[in-house]
Amino acid sequence: MPTSTHIHHHRASSKDGLNRTALSATVHCLTGCAIGEILGLVIGTALSWGTAQTIVLAVALAFLFGYGLTMLPLLRGGLPFRTALGLALAADTASILVMEIVDNLIMLVIPGAMAAGLADLLFWGSLAVSLLIAGTFAFPLNRWLISRGRGHAVVHSFHGHRS
């Protein structure tokens, strides 16, 4: 009986570790997405751009900041730019894509969210809700990728690397 208890405990710990790693990866991607989304929506709104232009800018900036946040510690760890970029693309593309699709769909379906001004609570409240929901959609994807040795699992193996 002690063996099965040990195995069960090991599985639970492994599952907890996987969940923590997936949550960390999701929060990391969500941070990059949020920075890019907020900046893009603020710029698009301030310039009175249309919805499509604003969304394109916000999505582009979300990917840029998402990849940048992944690359920064890799570059500091001594990896060449090209290697760090490849790792960031492999680690973050699926997660950021899911977050951006969900986030922007939610912003589009909340009445008045995209037309609200920067001083409007509807704008900021809608954005906060859409980002949180987007993160909940990305978490299972990140968990699945990490459990298969992909996504942020690959990036973590390079943290602190010195060439």
N, CA, C and O of each residue as an XYZ file, in Angstrom:
652
protein
N       0.792     -1.201      0.000
C       0.000      0.000      0.000
C       0.846      1.282      0.000
O       0.456      2.241     -0.666
N       1.969      1.351      0.701
C       2.770      2.567      0.690
C       3.202      2.965     -0.719
O       3.310      4.153     -1.024
N       3.453      1.967     -1.584
C       3.880      2.279     -2.937
C       2.793      3.034     -3.691
O       3.086      4.030     -4.351
N       1.533      2.576     -3.608
C       0.465      3.263     -4.330
C       0.229      4.663     -3.765
O      -0.092      5.582     -4.519
N       0.382      4.840     -2.460
C       0.246      6.154     -1.860
C       1.347      7.074     -2.371
O       1.106      8.240     -2.682
N       2.550      6.537     -2.451
C       3.675      7.317     -2.961
C       3.437      7.700     -4.420
O       3.675      8.844     -4.806
N       2.979      6.772     -5.213
C       2.727      7.058     -6.627
C       1.626      8.102     -6.763
O       1.743      9.029     -7.565
N       0.550      7.956     -5.978
C      -0.545      8.913     -6.037
C      -0.053     10.305     -5.635
O      -0.393     11.295     -6.281
N       0.747     10.378     -4.567
C       1.278     11.656     -4.106
C       2.170     12.273     -5.180
O       2.114     13.482     -5.407
N       2.989     11.461     -5.841
C       3.875     11.946     -6.882
C       3.060     12.515     -8.049
O       3.400     13.569     -8.587
N       1.990     11.822     -8.438
C       1.144     12.310     -9.527
C       0.501     13.641     -9.147
O       0.442     14.562     -9.961
N       0.026     13.738     -7.919
C      -0.606     14.981     -7.477
C       0.410     16.127     -7.498
O       0.098     17.228     -7.951
N       1.608     15.868     -7.012
C       2.645     16.901     -7.015
C       3.001     17.293     -8.429
O       3.168     18.476     -8.724
N       3.120     16.310     -9.309
C       3.440     16.573    -10.699
C       2.339     17.396    -11.353
O       2.616     18.317    -12.121
N       1.084     17.058    -11.043
C      -0.057     17.802    -11.585
C      -0.055     19.232    -11.053
O      -0.306     20.176    -11.802
N       0.228     19.394     -9.756
C       0.298     20.729     -9.166
C       1.410     21.547     -9.814
O       1.231     22.729    -10.105
N       2.559     20.912    -10.039
C       3.677     21.595    -10.686
C       3.327     21.996    -12.114
O       3.679     23.090    -12.556
N       2.644     21.130    -12.826
C       2.216     21.427    -14.194
C       1.239     22.599    -14.187
O       1.335     23.501    -15.019
N       0.306     22.579    -13.250
C      -0.662     23.679    -13.154
C       0.029     25.002    -12.823
O      -0.315     26.041    -13.386
N       0.999     24.965    -11.915
C       1.737     26.186    -11.562
C       2.516     26.712    -12.764
O       2.515     27.912    -13.035
N       3.177     25.813    -13.478
C       3.949     26.222    -14.652
C       3.032     26.783    -15.726
O       3.350     27.795    -16.350
N       1.890     26.129    -15.947
C       0.931     26.605    -16.954
C       0.345     27.955    -16.549
O       0.148     28.827    -17.395
N       0.068     28.128    -15.258
C      -0.445     29.411    -14.791
C       0.601     30.502    -14.982
O       0.283     31.607    -15.420
N       1.843     30.188    -14.653
C       2.929     31.145    -14.831
C       3.072     31.538    -16.303
O       3.215     32.718    -16.621
N       3.033     30.557    -17.193
C       3.141     30.825    -18.631
C       1.961     31.666    -19.105
O       2.126     32.571    -19.923
N       0.769     31.366    -18.589
C      -0.430     32.101    -18.994
C      -0.361     33.544    -18.518
O      -0.669     34.465    -19.275
N       0.042     33.745    -17.267
C       0.173     35.102    -16.738
C       1.236     35.867    -17.515
O       1.075     37.055    -17.794
N       2.312     35.189    -17.860
C       3.387     35.803    -18.642
C       2.859     36.263    -19.996
O       3.074     37.409    -20.392
N       2.168     35.373    -20.706
C       1.614     35.727    -22.012
C       0.544     36.802    -21.869
O       0.460     37.724    -22.681
N      -0.266     36.672    -20.835
C      -1.326     37.647    -20.605
C      -0.746     39.034    -20.346
O      -1.324     40.036    -20.766
N       0.379     39.097    -19.665
C       1.032     40.377    -19.396
C       1.447     41.051    -20.697
O       1.175     42.234    -20.906
N       2.108     40.295    -21.569
C       2.507     40.841    -22.868
C       1.308     41.251    -23.698
O       1.306     42.310    -24.326
N       0.279     40.398    -23.697
C      -0.945     40.718    -24.435
C      -1.600     41.975    -23.883
O      -2.027     42.846    -24.640
N      -1.676     42.062    -22.574
C      -2.327     43.217    -21.951
C      -1.589     44.508    -22.283
O      -2.217     45.512    -22.620
N      -0.267     44.488    -22.193
C       0.507     45.687    -22.518
C       0.232     46.103    -23.958
O      -0.063     47.267    -24.227
N       0.328     45.152    -24.881
C       0.092     45.448    -26.293
C      -1.334     45.867    -26.579
O      -1.569     46.826    -27.314
N      -2.292     45.151    -26.000
C      -3.711     45.478    -26.201
C      -4.021     46.869    -25.688
O      -4.624     47.681    -26.390
N      -3.610     47.138    -24.470
C      -3.906     48.445    -23.883
C      -3.267     49.552    -24.710
O      -3.922     50.539    -25.044
N      -2.004     49.389    -25.035
C      -1.312     50.400    -25.827
C      -1.982     50.584    -27.190
O      -2.204     51.712    -27.631
N      -2.303     49.472    -27.851
C      -2.951     49.547    -29.164
C      -4.318     50.192    -29.103
O      -4.651     51.033    -29.938
N      -5.119     49.800    -28.114
C      -6.454     50.379    -27.990
C      -6.390     51.849    -27.594
O      -7.195     52.654    -28.063
N      -5.440     52.203    -26.735
C      -5.276     53.603    -26.348
C      -4.859     54.430    -27.560
O      -5.425     55.496    -27.803
N      -3.881     53.955    -28.321
C      -3.420     54.704    -29.500
C      -4.546     54.814    -30.529
O      -4.823     55.901    -31.036
N      -5.192     53.692    -30.835
C      -6.274     53.701    -31.820
C      -7.424     54.604    -31.403
O      -7.978     55.333    -32.226
N      -7.781     54.556    -30.125
C      -8.873     55.398    -29.623
C      -8.464     56.870    -29.634
O      -9.240     57.729    -30.051
N      -7.254     57.157    -29.180
C      -6.776     58.542    -29.134
C      -6.689     59.156    -30.532
O      -6.906     60.356    -30.699
N      -6.376     58.343    -31.525
C      -6.261     58.829    -32.904
C      -7.585     58.729    -33.668
O      -7.650     59.029    -34.860
N      -8.637     58.304    -32.966
C      -9.973     58.137    -33.566
C      -9.962     57.182    -34.758
O     -10.680     57.385    -35.738
N      -9.140     56.144    -34.662
C      -9.106     55.139    -35.713
C     -10.377     54.307    -35.665
O     -11.092     54.291    -34.663
N     -10.641     53.628    -36.751
C     -11.770     52.712    -36.795
C     -11.465     51.450    -36.008
O     -10.328     51.208    -35.602
N     -12.504     50.652    -35.802
C     -12.370     49.422    -35.026
C     -11.336     48.477    -35.635
O     -10.493     47.942    -34.915
N     -11.389     48.267    -36.944
C     -10.471     47.320    -37.592
C      -9.017     47.761    -37.448
O      -8.152     46.955    -37.104
N      -8.750     49.028    -37.707
C      -7.375     49.540    -37.575
C      -6.871     49.404    -36.143
O      -5.730     49.006    -35.911
N      -7.723     49.735    -35.201
C      -7.349     49.680    -33.792
C      -7.055     48.243    -33.365
O      -6.087     47.994    -32.647
N      -7.876     47.310    -33.799
C      -7.667     45.904    -33.446
C      -6.378     45.379    -34.067
O      -5.625     44.660    -33.410
N      -6.117     45.725    -35.313
C      -4.874     45.271    -35.966
C      -3.663     45.779    -35.191
O      -2.726     45.022    -34.936
N      -3.676     47.052    -34.816
C      -2.562     47.607    -34.044
C      -2.441     46.920    -32.689
O      -1.339     46.555    -32.280
N      -3.551     46.741    -31.993
C      -3.526     46.112    -30.670
C      -3.006     44.678    -30.741
O      -2.223     44.260    -29.889
N      -3.431     43.933    -31.739
C      -2.969     42.548    -31.893
C      -1.474     42.517    -32.221
O      -0.727     41.722    -31.651
N      -1.047     43.375    -33.130
C       0.379     43.418    -33.485
C       1.231     43.750    -32.266
O       2.271     43.131    -32.041
N       0.789     44.729    -31.480
C       1.546     45.100    -30.280
C       1.489     44.007    -29.217
O       2.456     43.814    -28.480
N       0.377     43.295    -29.129
C       0.286     42.188    -28.167
C       1.310     41.107    -28.495
O       1.982     40.595    -27.600
N       1.431     40.760    -29.769
C       2.429     39.775    -30.163
C       3.835     40.317    -29.918
O       4.690     39.595    -29.404
N       4.085     41.556    -30.270
C       5.403     42.161    -30.083
C       5.818     42.148    -28.609
O       6.931     41.736    -28.280
N       4.925     42.598    -27.725
C       5.254     42.623    -26.302
C       5.311     41.215    -25.711
O       6.145     40.940    -24.850
N       4.434     40.327    -26.165
C       4.464     38.943    -25.686
C       5.793     38.274    -26.016
O       6.426     37.667    -25.152
N       6.209     38.392    -27.273
C       7.489     37.814    -27.677
C       8.644     38.514    -26.970
O       9.606     37.869    -26.553
N       8.547     39.827    -26.838
C       9.616     40.584    -26.181
C       9.825     40.169    -24.738
O      10.962     40.057    -24.281
N       8.731     39.938    -24.012
C       8.862     39.522    -22.613
C       9.485     38.132    -22.492
O      10.173     37.841    -21.514
N       9.249     37.291    -23.469
C       9.876     35.964    -23.455
C      11.348     36.067    -23.832
O      12.187     35.385    -23.245
N      11.663     36.903    -24.793
C      13.034     37.002    -25.283
C      13.984     37.685    -24.307
O      15.163     37.336    -24.241
N      13.490     38.634    -23.566
C      14.364     39.427    -22.701
C      15.247     38.587    -21.777
O      16.463     38.777    -21.789
N      14.698     37.667    -20.976
C      15.583     36.876    -20.113
C      16.479     35.922    -20.909
O      17.574     35.583    -20.461
N      16.025     35.495    -22.067
C      16.851     34.613    -22.892
C      18.056     35.377    -23.437
O      19.174     34.862    -23.454
N      17.816     36.593    -23.876
C      18.923     37.424    -24.375
C      19.880     37.789    -23.246
O      21.098     37.781    -23.423
N      19.315     38.108    -22.084
C      20.156     38.404    -20.918
C      20.977     37.191    -20.503
O      22.073     37.322    -19.959
N      20.428     36.003    -20.768
C      21.128     34.761    -20.443
C      22.203     34.403    -21.458
O      22.897     33.399    -21.295
N      22.350     35.207    -22.501
C      23.425     35.000    -23.457
C      23.039     34.315    -24.755
O      23.908     34.054    -25.587
N      21.762     34.015    -24.952
C      21.368     33.380    -26.208
C      21.420     34.393    -27.346
O      21.113     35.568    -27.147
N      21.801     33.949    -28.520
C      21.776     34.843    -29.688
C      20.332     35.269    -29.995
O      19.387     34.544    -29.688
N      20.176     36.437    -30.596
C      18.848     36.975    -30.901
C      18.005     35.986    -31.701
O      16.839     35.757    -31.380
N      18.585     35.413    -32.718
C      17.840     34.490    -33.594
C      17.314     33.272    -32.807
O      16.181     32.840    -33.020
N      18.122     32.735    -31.919
C      17.704     31.595    -31.089
C      16.595     32.012    -30.137
O      15.599     31.305    -29.986
N      16.771     33.170    -29.491
C      15.748     33.667    -28.563
C      14.430     33.930    -29.287
O      13.360     33.623    -28.762
N      14.505     34.495    -30.485
C      13.297     34.752    -31.265
C      12.600     33.443    -31.627
O      11.380     33.337    -31.509
N      13.360     32.459    -32.061
C      12.774     31.163    -32.396
C      12.083     30.519    -31.204
O      10.999     29.952    -31.339
N      12.710     30.607    -30.041
C      12.108     30.063    -28.822
C      10.841     30.822    -28.449
O       9.847     30.213    -28.055
N      10.871     32.136    -28.567
C       9.690     32.945    -28.247
C       8.542     32.618    -29.195
O       7.397     32.483    -28.764
N       8.842     32.493    -30.465
C       7.799     32.153    -31.437
C       7.187     30.794    -31.118
O       5.968     30.630    -31.161
N       8.034     29.826    -30.800
C       7.549     28.480    -30.482
C       6.771     28.456    -29.171
O       5.778     27.737    -29.051
N       7.212     29.229    -28.197
C       6.602     29.193    -26.868
C       5.288     29.961    -26.795
O       4.362     29.539    -26.103
N       5.200     31.070    -27.493
C       4.104     32.000    -27.246
C       3.048     32.122    -28.338
O       1.942     32.586    -28.062
N       3.348     31.728    -29.539
C       2.425     32.003    -30.647
C       1.027     31.455    -30.402
O       0.051     32.192    -30.542
N       0.904     30.197    -30.045
C      -0.429     29.602    -29.849
C      -1.173     30.287    -28.712
O      -2.359     30.592    -28.838
N      -0.491     30.528    -27.614
C      -1.119     31.150    -26.451
C      -1.580     32.574    -26.766
O      -2.711     32.946    -26.453
N      -0.714     33.359    -27.377
C      -1.076     34.737    -27.709
C      -2.216     34.745    -28.730
O      -3.129     35.565    -28.631
N      -2.169     33.854    -29.693
C      -3.224     33.787    -30.701
C      -4.584     33.523    -30.062
O      -5.567     34.192    -30.381
N      -4.636     32.547    -29.161
C      -5.898     32.251    -28.465
C      -6.355     33.469    -27.661
O      -7.525     33.848    -27.712
N      -5.433     34.075    -26.926
C      -5.806     35.237    -26.121
C      -6.319     36.380    -26.982
O      -7.301     37.033    -26.630
N      -5.667     36.621    -28.095
C      -6.071     37.726    -28.964
C      -7.427     37.477    -29.614
O      -8.234     38.400    -29.725
N      -7.684     36.269    -30.037
C      -8.985     35.950    -30.630
C     -10.091     36.156    -29.596
O     -11.084     36.835    -29.860
N      -9.908     35.565    -28.423
C     -10.934     35.659    -27.378
C     -11.101     37.104    -26.916
O     -12.221     37.608    -26.826
N      -9.997     37.760    -26.627
C     -10.044     39.135    -26.129
C     -10.774     40.051    -27.105
O     -11.663     40.803    -26.706
N     -10.408     39.993    -28.359
C     -11.008     40.900    -29.332
C     -12.457     40.551    -29.639
O     -13.268     41.447    -29.872
N     -12.794     39.275    -29.644
C     -14.197     38.904    -29.837
C     -15.062     39.452    -28.697
O     -16.159     39.962    -28.926
N     -14.557     39.341    -27.482
C     -15.314     39.853    -26.335
C     -15.464     41.374    -26.426
O     -16.545     41.911    -26.185
N     -14.381     42.059    -26.773
C     -14.464     43.521    -26.918
C     -15.470     43.899    -27.999
O     -16.156     44.914    -27.879
N     -15.564     43.097    -29.047
C     -16.510     43.398    -30.129
C     -17.961     43.132    -29.746
O     -18.866     43.806    -30.238
N     -18.191     42.155    -28.872
C     -19.578     41.817    -28.522
C     -20.121     42.617    -27.335
O     -21.333     42.649    -27.122
N     -19.258     43.253    -26.571
C     -19.747     44.108    -25.480
C     -20.228     45.412    -26.122
O     -19.433     46.155    -26.698
N     -21.518     45.682    -26.022
C     -22.062     46.879    -26.673
C     -21.341     48.154    -26.241
O     -21.263     48.466    -25.053
N     -20.817     48.882    -27.220
C     -20.178     50.163    -26.982
C     -18.732     50.108    -26.527
O     -18.105     51.158    -26.388
N     -18.178     48.927    -26.290
C     -16.811     48.833    -25.753
C     -15.777     49.441    -26.693
O     -14.900     50.185    -26.252
N     -15.870     49.135    -27.973
C     -14.879     49.649    -28.923
C     -15.079     51.137    -29.225
O     -14.145     51.810    -29.659
N     -16.259     51.639    -29.005
C     -16.526     53.054    -29.267
C     -16.317     53.921    -28.030
O     -16.308     55.148    -28.127
N     -16.150     53.295    -26.881
C     -15.990     54.050    -25.636
C     -14.671     54.810    -25.640
O     -13.682     54.358    -26.218
N     -14.669     55.948    -25.002
C     -13.465     56.760    -24.912
C     -12.539     56.280    -23.802
O     -12.914     55.450    -22.974
N     -11.337     56.811    -23.800
C     -10.335     56.416    -22.805
C     -10.727     56.798    -21.384
O     -10.256     56.187    -20.425
N     -11.566     57.784    -21.244
C     -11.998     58.208    -19.915
C     -13.263     57.466    -19.464
O     -13.803     57.740    -18.392
N     -13.719     56.543    -20.279
C     -14.969     55.822    -20.017
C     -14.704     54.506    -19.283
O     -13.869     53.705    -19.702
N     -15.419     54.302    -18.195
C     -15.297     53.062    -17.425
C     -15.642     51.841    -18.279
O     -15.067     50.771    -18.081
N     -16.565     51.984    -19.218
C     -16.940     50.877    -20.096
C     -15.722     50.358    -20.874
O     -15.558     49.150    -21.042
N     -14.882     51.267    -21.340
C     -13.676     50.879    -22.083
C     -12.755     50.025    -21.212
O     -12.374     48.918    -21.592
N     -12.406     50.551    -20.044
C     -11.446     49.876    -19.168
C     -12.030     48.608    -18.552
O     -11.332     47.603    -18.423
N     -13.302     48.650    -18.173
C     -13.957     47.473    -17.607
C     -14.066     46.346    -18.630
O     -13.812     45.184    -18.312
N     -14.445     46.695    -19.861
C     -14.559     45.702    -20.933
C     -13.202     45.079    -21.241
O     -13.088     43.869    -21.438
N     -12.185     45.921    -21.279
C     -10.838     45.431    -21.568
C     -10.348     44.493    -20.469
O      -9.772     43.443    -20.754
N     -10.576     44.867    -19.230
C     -10.150     44.009    -18.111
C     -10.868     42.663    -18.149
O     -10.238     41.616    -17.995
N     -12.172     42.689    -18.351
C     -12.950     41.447    -18.412
C     -12.501     40.592    -19.593
O     -12.339     39.379    -19.458
N     -12.301     41.219    -20.748
C     -11.913     40.450    -21.939
C     -10.540     39.802    -21.773
O     -10.329     38.676    -22.224
N      -9.610     40.499    -21.132
C      -8.281     39.923    -20.915
C      -8.325     38.767    -19.921
O      -7.656     37.753    -20.119
N      -9.102     38.912    -18.864
C      -9.219     37.818    -17.882
C      -9.848     36.568    -18.515
O      -9.392     35.448    -18.284
N     -10.881     36.773    -19.298
C     -11.509     35.628    -19.966
C     -10.543     35.008    -20.972
O     -10.471     33.785    -21.091
N      -9.805     35.841    -21.691
C      -8.816     35.327    -22.650
C      -7.770     34.461    -21.942
O      -7.355     33.427    -22.465
N      -7.354     34.886    -20.765
C      -6.387     34.107    -19.988
C      -6.933     32.751    -19.591
O      -6.199     31.763    -19.576
N      -8.233     32.695    -19.264
C      -8.824     31.406    -18.882
C      -8.907     30.457    -20.066
O      -8.895     29.239    -19.888
N      -8.989     31.000    -21.264
C      -8.983     30.157    -22.456
C      -7.567     29.675    -22.792
O      -7.388     28.570    -23.302
N      -6.572     30.507    -22.505
C      -5.187     30.149    -22.829
C      -4.583     29.160    -21.840
O      -3.702     28.382    -22.207
N      -5.044     29.178    -20.584
C      -4.470     28.300    -19.560
C      -4.469     26.823    -19.976
O      -3.414     26.192    -19.912
N      -5.611     26.236    -20.401
C      -5.578     24.808    -20.768
C      -4.661     24.535    -21.955
O      -4.044     23.472    -22.031
N      -4.569     25.482    -22.878
C      -3.656     25.306    -24.010
C      -2.210     25.284    -23.522
O      -1.436     24.409    -23.911
N      -1.844     26.242    -22.672
C      -0.479     26.272    -22.129
C      -0.182     25.012    -21.326
O       0.918     24.466    -21.410
N      -1.149     24.552    -20.555
C      -0.973     23.341    -19.747
C      -0.713     22.140    -20.649
O       0.179     21.333    -20.390
N      -1.499     22.038    -21.701
C      -1.355     20.929    -22.649
C       0.011     20.979    -23.327
O       0.690     19.957    -23.430
N       0.421     22.170    -23.792
C       1.723     22.305    -24.455
C       2.872     21.944    -23.509
O       3.782     21.206    -23.887
N       2.827     22.458    -22.297
C       3.890     22.202    -21.327
C       3.949     20.719    -20.975
O       5.035     20.160    -20.823
N       2.785     20.079    -20.844
C       2.758     18.648    -20.503
C       3.403     17.801    -21.587
O       3.789     16.659    -21.337
N       3.520     18.344    -22.778
C       4.144     17.637    -23.888
C       5.552     18.153    -24.197
O       6.130     17.843    -25.239
N       6.086     18.943    -23.271
C       7.451     19.445    -23.429
C       7.569     20.568    -24.437
O       8.651     20.825    -24.965
N       6.468     21.231    -24.704
C       6.463     22.328    -25.677
C       6.093     23.631    -24.993
O       5.963     23.685    -23.770
N       5.926     24.675    -25.781
C       5.548     25.964    -25.219
C       6.606     26.472    -24.262
O       7.801     26.423    -24.556
N       6.167     26.954    -23.130
C       7.105     27.531    -22.168
C       8.014     26.496    -21.518
O       9.007     26.864    -20.890
N       7.703     25.223    -21.652
C       8.601     24.188    -21.125
C       9.956     24.282    -21.817
O      10.992     24.080    -21.184
N       9.954     24.584    -23.100
C      11.202     24.699    -23.860
C      11.967     25.943    -23.421
O      13.182     25.894    -23.235
N      11.259     27.054    -23.256
C      11.903     28.303    -22.860
C      12.549     28.173    -21.487
O      13.660     28.656    -21.270
N      11.848     27.516    -20.556
C      12.383     27.377    -19.198
C      13.698     26.611    -19.180
O      14.533     26.844    -18.305
N      13.893     25.719    -20.112
C      15.149     24.962    -20.141
C      16.332     25.841    -20.550
O      17.486     25.455    -20.365
N      16.046     27.022    -21.106
C      17.112     27.914    -21.553
C      17.359     29.074    -20.610
O      18.334     29.804    -20.792
N      16.509     29.276    -19.604
C      16.692     30.393    -18.683
C      18.036     30.270    -17.971
O      18.416     29.206    -17.483
N      18.736     31.392    -17.932
C      20.019     31.419    -17.256
C      21.154     30.835    -18.078
O      22.283     30.744    -17.596
N      20.872     30.436    -19.318
C      21.888     29.848    -20.202
C      22.956     30.876    -20.539
O      22.647     32.039    -20.797
N      24.163     30.464    -20.536
C      25.277     31.326    -20.987
C      25.975     30.611    -22.117
O      26.366     29.451    -21.987
N      26.132     31.316    -23.244
C      26.800     30.666    -24.386
C      28.289     30.792    -24.333
O      28.983     30.297    -25.221
